[in-house]
Amino acid sequence: MNLRIKDKIAIVTGGGEGIGRAIALRLAAEGAIVVVADLNKKIAQGVVDGIMDRGGNGMALQTDATKEEDVDRMVTETLEAYEMVDILVNNVGGGGSSTFVTKLSTQVWDQTIERNLKSTFLCSKAVAREMMERKQGRIINIASISGKVGEALIGAYCTAKFGVLGLTQVLAKELGRYSITVNAVCPGYVYTPGWEQLARMLKDNVASMADKGLEEIFEERVRPLTPLGRPQTAEDVASLVAYLASEEAKNITGQAINVDGGAVMS
């Protein structure tokens, strides 16, 4: 399928590694010009170098998506370089501490809400203004299946991702008249630093896992949680993002689509 995003200008926040990196590379492979925004510019530049090695184009920006001045600068520098923004992928996020809400510190709560929800708000607001003027655009928010079903011990993260889904619907209704679509992608069980930490703990404390690799432990934990019996990859998520960014998805908006092997069916 030709996704028809060639020469579209895309911003991917948190694009330096993990799911964000996979999204940036996939959009570039489809012909988009990708601005990789990340707290760590060196990592972001590495992604851009990889894009250029494959014949693509883009630039790296050091950006803290939780700070309005940084977000405004990100948009300004993108417009100065490319004159427009066609696609925004709000990928910045991550969990806080794994603990009961009654033991959760206000600091961790605030940091988790800022990282996941405030960043999506700030970037969407800044980019939507430019998209509204041209009456076109795609905003894609990376949420989580934890934004659909509450889970014990990750209260701040669940709350933030539930908020991202609500904001997605609000923006879809507000921006639809400008031919801007707004959707959310909800990853399931992707091997992340958080999962690696859990796998390492199991490897160190469970005798039957001592000789297993970390990703093998992760897969064993995930397999019974999904009807398809396997974890998801960052590339799986990137494939859906690329589709939602394309002309083929012009009539899809306000949706929260899972990439989770069937773990959550809603």
Buried (B, 14 or more C-beta within 10 A) or exposed (E): EEBEBEEBBBBBBBBBBBBBBBBBBBBBBBBBBBBBBBBEBEBBBBBBEBBEEEEBBBBBBBBBBBBBEBBEBBBEBBBEEBEBBBBBBBBBBBBBBBBEEEEBEEEBBEBBBBBBBBBBBBBBBBBBEBBBEEEBBBBBBBBBBBBBEEEEBBBBBBBBBBBBBBBBBEBBEEBEEBBBBBBBBBBBBBBBEBBBEBBEEBBEEEEEBEEBEBEEBBBBBBBEBBEEEEBBBBEBBBBBBBBBBBEBBEEBBBBBBBBBBEBBEE
